[in-house]
Each structure stands twice: as structure tokens, then as C-alpha cells.
Amino acid sequence: MSMNRCPQEDWTVPFIAGVFVLFSNLLLVNLVIAMFSYTFERVMKIAEKLWHFQRYSVIIDYNHRIPSPFNLILRPIIWMCSPKICCRCRCSCKVHASTSEGTE
């Protein structure tokens, strides 16, 4: 007397289990991709804020610094040329003054 209550060779259960496993793996991979994307966006926003802050700090730091060496090289040249410019200006002012005195 053999009782056959549950059929042993049914293909629907392994098929449904396989579809479930494939579908769940696909959903989990999409979930991981979405989490990575959200994390990447969040990190990029923070990085952009930090970049703006660092840029502001560098600009303020350079604003309060001593002039660069290039300016220090040009200063003696300007200083040496400035008496010549002032002499030319004084001479032209004297000529202007003498011509304006003569016309009065």
C-alpha cells in the first residue's frame, strides 16, 4: 500500500523558484547601483562645497599676503625710472608755468 500524496516530479516549483532567484538578484543589483549612485552624488555635493570653501580660503590668503617676488624685482626698476619721469613732468610744468606767466 503506497500512498502518493505529493507528486515528486513537478516542474513548476523549480521553475518558479528559479524565476524568483533571478528576479531577486536583478532587483538587488539595481538596488546596489542606486545606492552607489546616491552615495556618489552625495559625495560630489560635499566635495563641491569643500572645493568652494578651499578656493575662498586661498583667495583670502593671497589677498593678505606680501607681494610676489616679481613685484619686488620691478620696484627698483620703477624707482630708478621715476626720477626721470618726475624730471620730465617738472620740466614740462616749469615750461607751462613760464609760458602762462608770460601771457598774463
Disulfide bonds with the S-S distance in Angstrom:
none
